[in-house]
Amino acid sequence: MAFTDDTAMALESAVRLSNTELEPDTLTTLDQLLTFFREYGYTGPEPTEDDLAQVRTIRTPLRRLFTATRDQAVPLVNAILEDAGAVPQLVRHGDSDWHIHAVADDRPFTERVLVETAMGMIDVIREDEMRRFDRCAMDDCEGVVFDLSRNRSRKYCSVTCTNRAAQAAFRARQAADGE
């Protein structure tokens, strides 16, 4: 299934956000949060120092959502939407055509991230595509992978893990050739 651009972007950003808590933590400053906010094209007011503390608290629950089974994910999504009083509305802004927002731009950034993620997860759950989420294939990494590739071949959560795997494979080949 091909997800809409806004669904894919919401889920990709939330997976990336959830993975920032892995060692080393890559979301410790407001500048890092602002970079994330701008990179993923969030609308509304830019996050503040207060938002940083709040956003850091949702990373583990997001990881739980992405690693849940389909049946486990449903109550998590419903709780997010209920807690936020989400009311889906069609909106258009910037270069984006009509798409759905379920929370106002003036709501706290953490709430906007959670609701956009939950809205994206609705499509994943309805299409029975939870297998698009997996754990990183690196033995020492707990990162989440969101695989949008056609052949579902993505194995690693980040370029860092992809490069580490390539280096390990190269070293293994070198060692085998040297024997």
N, C-alpha and C positions, 0 to 999 in steps of 0.2 A: 504494500500500500504506500502511496505517496502522500505524505502529510502536507498540509498547507504551509506556506512559508512562516506564518506567525506561530503556528503550532510547533514546527521544527525549531524555530528560533527560541521560543519559550522553554522548550525541553532541553535544547543544547545549552542554553545559558544556565538553567537550573542544575544540570548535571555538572557543568564546569564549576558552578558555585559550590555544589556539594563536595566536589573533589578538592577544593581549596583547603579543607581542614586536614588533609593528609600531610604527613611530614615531608618536607617542611611546610608549615602553614603559610599560604600565600595570600591571605586576606587579613592583614594585621594593621593596615593603615587606611586612612580615609582616601589617600591618593589611589591605592589599589582598588578600593570600592568604586571610586569615580571612574577609573579606567574601565572597570567591568560594566558600569552603568552606561557609559558612552559606547563601548564596543558593541554591546547588544541592543543599542537603540531604544532603551527604556524612555518612556515619556514621563512628563510631570517634573516636579522639583528634583534637583539633584540631591543625592543622599548627604546626610550630615554625619558628624561624629556620633551622634545618638543612634543613627541608623546603622552605623558600622557594628555597634555592640549587638543590636537586634538581629541583623543579618547573620552574624556569626552564630547565633543560637538556632537558626533554622537549617543549618547544613546537615546535621545528623538526621533530623526528621525527613529531609529531602532524600538522603541516601536510603533511609528505611523505605520510603515510597518507591524508589526506583528498583529496589531489590526485593520488593514484595511480589507475591503471586497476584494474579488478576483479582481473585476474590479478596485477598488481603488489602489490595490497593483501593478498592471501592469505598470502604468506610473512611479511609484516610482522606481521599479526595472530597467526599461529602462533608467531612468535618471542616476541612479548609474552607470550602465554599460557604457553609453555614456560619462558621465563626466570623467570616468577613461580610456576611449579608450580601453576597455576590448577586448582582442583577445583570445578566448578560445584555449588552447593547452593541449595535453595529456602530463602528467609528471609522473615520478615515483621517489620516494625518501624514504629513511629510510626503514621502514617495510611496507610502503604503496605500493600497486600495482598501475597500471595505473589508473589515475583519471584526472580530469580537473582542471587546474588553468587558470584563465583569466587575471591575472595581474602578472607581474614579481616580484620575491622575493625581488628585491632591491627598490621597490616602498615604499612609506611611509606606516607605519603599519595601519593607519586609512583607507587608500585606500584598502589595502589588506583585512581588515575585511569587509568593505562595499561590495567589489566585491565578496568575497567568500559567503557572505550572499545573495547577489543578485543571484548568480549562484544557491544556494540552493533553493531560493524562486522560481526560474524557474520551478523546479520539483514540488514544492508544488502547484503552480498555474496551471501548465499543468495537474496535476492529480486531480485538484479540491479538494485539501486537506486543505484549509484555516481553516477549523474547527479544525485542529490540534493545532491551537493557540487559547488561551482564556485568560481571566483575572483570577487572583488568586481568589479562593473562600472565602478567608478571607475578612470580611466586610471592614476592615480598610487597605487593601493592594491593590495597583494598579499594582502589579507584573504581568508579562506575563508568561503564562504556555505554554510550547511546549510539547504536549502529543504524544509520540511515542508508547504508550502501545497498545496492540492489541485490548483491549476492551475500549480504550479511557476513562480510569477511573481517570487519573491524574487530581487533583483539585487544587493543591497548587504549587506556584512558587518555593518554597524552602523547605528545611528540617525545617527551622525555622517556617514557616507558618504551615507546617504539624504538627509539635510538638505543636504549639499554639492551633491548632484546636483539637488535641487529648486531651490536657489539659482542654480545655473548655468543651469538651464532657464529660470528666471524672468528672469535677466539677458539671456539670449539672446532671449527674447520681447520684452523691453523694448527691446533694441537694434534688433530687426527692426521693431517698431512705430514707433520714432523715425526710421527712414530714410525 
